[in-house]
């Protein structure tokens, strides 16, 4: 009952930028306004013809960072990041209680509670789930990334400024740095894959990463995609405020595949990967 009460309170509070809430029902308008042209053009070609050439042109938009297996990209326009962060500030300023985004971060919000998960639906179904299946075929079969959980986390002086080393409750994670411009510190670092990587003696990494950490400097507008079991952490923020949108992809009911598929097991066919679920 209390969640229904909070939902009604948010309806009365209203929305600052209504165009952010109907992405699923107005896909083409949303993409024209907020998705970078290079992204739109390359993805539209692969939606029409899922050829190897078109898929490779899409993958060119995702460049491997200095952390192996972690890929960076720039999908959304500057206008999107500005409007989205303004909307978050507006909703949070209402004073209506919000649940913690997850068990580690204290500040942020679950996007479905704010009614903003329509954006994630478009982003995942049309763009990033298929990319995750291409980048990580050993772990993302036909149904291994069907569901998602999306939230935002906020790092700010006198609030959360860092996050301890951890893995995610996902098979694939998408992390978008929304801003705000001018923050200092707050880089991410990555180590090895828990339950997958082996050291020089053949020992499996069961929790204490032995791989050297690789640091990634996040900036507003930058996104990264990585396996959920890739151990990572957020280094201390030293100034300003950083807000990130996080999307965890998983199987039905939150199932997260840990074991690799064998080479003999059939992976997702390109024609199924690019089927536009919400076109």
N, C-alpha and C positions, 0 to 999 in steps of 0.2 A: 504493500500500500504506500509506503513512504517513497518508493521509486516513482510511482504514478503521480504522487504529489509533486515531486521534484520536476517531473516531465511537464506537468501543467504549468509550473512556475516558469520553466524555460520558454514555453509557448507565449506566456504573457510578457516575458522579457523581450522577446522578439529577436530578429536577426539583423546584423549590420550589413552583410553582403549576401543577399538571398541567392545570387547566381552561383554560390558555392554549394548549394544544397540540392540541386536538381541535375547533377552531372549525368546520372544514369538515364534520366528521361529526356535529356537534351545533349546526347553524346557529341554530335558534330559541333554544336555551338560551343560546348565546353572545351573541346579540343582546339578549335580555332582560336579561342581566347587564351588558353592557358598552357597548351602543350607546344613546345618549340617546333618550328616548321620542319627542321631536319628530321626530328622524330616522327612527326605526322607523315611526312612523305615516304620515309623508308618503311614504316610499319604498314601503311596503306598498300604498298606494293606486295608485301608478303601476305597480307590478308587475301589479296586477289589470287596470288600464285605463290605457294609455299615451296619455291625452288631453293636449291642449295645456294645459288647466287644471291637471292633475295634475303635468305636467312643470314648469310655472311655479311651482307650490307647492314643488317640490323645489329649483328654482334659487334661490328666496328664502332658502334656508339658506346660500347661498354669496354673500357680500357682497364686492363689489370693494373692494380696499384702495386706499390712496393711490397705489399703483403700478398704472397701467393694465394690465389683462389678468391681474392676480394677484388671486385670490379667497381670502378667509379663511372658515373654518368651524370648528365645534366638534362633532365626531361622537361621540367616545368619552366615557364617564363618568370621573369622578375616580378611581373604584376601578380602572378599567382601567389608567390611567396609573400609579397606585401599584404595582399588581401587576406590570405589565410592567417597570417600572424595577427593582423588587426582583428579578425573574427575571433580568434582564440582569446585575445586580451579582453575583447568585449564580453564574451561569454563568461570568462573567469571573473570579471569585475562584477558580475551580477550578485556574487556572494552565495549563490545556490550551491549547496555541497556537491562535491564530485568524489567518486571513488578513486582510490589510488590507481594509477595506470597498470602497475604490476607489483610484485612482492619486493622489489628492490628500490624503485624510484618512488619518492613521496609526493612529487609535484608534477602535475600534468593532467591528462584526462583520457578517458576511453572515448574514441571518436563516435561510436554508435550512440553513446549517451547524449552527445551534442547534436546528433542528426547529421554528422559530416561524413559518415561512412560511404555515402554514394560516390564520393571522389575515389575512395579506395577501391570500390567495386570496378570502376572504369580502369583505374591504373593497373589493377591486378589482372582482370580478365582479358583485357585487350593488349596489354603491354608486358608486364613483368612476370606473370606466371609462365608464359611460353619461354621467356628468356631464361628463367631459372631452370626450366626443363632442358634447355640447350646447354647451359653452362655446367649443370650438375646432373648429367644423365645417370650417373651411378646411384643416385639417391632419390630422384624424382620420376617415378613411374606414372602411370595413367592417373591414379587417384591420390598420389602422395602429397599434392599441394592444392587440393580442392577447396579447403577452407582457409579463412584468415582471421586474425585478431589484430586490430589496429588501434594505436594509441599515440599520444604525444607525451614527451617528457621535457621538463624544463630544468635547466641548470642556471643558477643565479646566486650571486653572493648572498650569504646569510640563509641560503636554502641548501639544496643539494648542489655540490660543486664537482663531484666526481662519482664514479661507479666502479665497484670492485670487479675483479676478474670473474668472468662467468661465461656460461653458454646459454643459448636461448631455447625456449620451448617451441622450436620450429624446425622444419626441415630446411627452409630457406628464409632468410631475413632480408628485408628491405629497409634501409635507413636513409631518410631525407633530412638534410640540414636546412631548416627553415629560416634561421637567423637567431638573433637579430644582428645586423651588420655591426662590426666594431667589437665583438667579444674577443677576449684574449684567453689563450690556453685552451683547455678542453679537447685536445686531440684524442683520437682513439688509438689503441694499440691492439695488435692481433698476435697470437702465438700459434699453437698447433691445433689439430682436430682431435677432440677428445674421443676416445674409443677407436680411433682410426690410425693415427700416426704411431710410428715405431721409432725408438732411438737406435743408436748404432749397435746395440746388443739385441735388438729384436723385441724389446719390451714395449707393450702397448701403453699408450698414454691413458691412464685411468682417472685423471683428475688434476695432477700436478704437472702442468705443461713443462716440457723440457726444451721446446723450440725457442729460439731467440725471438724476442718480440719485435714486430715491425710497426712503426708509428705512421698513422695517417692523419694529416691535418685537414680537418673539416672546415668548409667555408659555406656561407649561405648560397643555396642553389645546388649544392653538390649532393648527389646520392651515392650510396654504395649498396651492393648486393653480395651476400655471402651465405655460406652454410650455417645453420643455427648452431651446430656443435663446434664451430670455430671459436676457440677461446679468445675473449677480448675484454677490454675495459675502457673506461673513459678517464683520462687524466684530469687533474684538477683544473677547473676554470679559475682564471686569475683576475678577470674583469669582465664586466658586461653581463649579457644574458644570451644563452643558447637554447633554442627550442628545436627538437627533432621529432619528425613523424616516423614511427616504427610500425612495420607490418610483419607479422609472423605468419608464414604459410605452413599449413599442416594438412594431414589427411583428415578423414571424417572423425568427429568427436575429439579433435586435437591430437590424433595419432601422429607420432614423429618416427619416421623410418631411421634406423641407425645402421643396419647392415647394408653393405653395398649389393647392388644387383650383379649377378654374374654376367659374363659376356654373352652367354647363351639366352638369357632372359630378354624378351622383347621389350624395347623401350617405346616411348610415345612417338607415334607416327607424326610426321610434319603436318599432314592434313588435319589431324585431330588437335594438334597443338595450337593451330591458328584458327580454329573454328571460333568465330566471334559470338561469344555467349550472350552478349547484350547489344548486339548491333541493331 
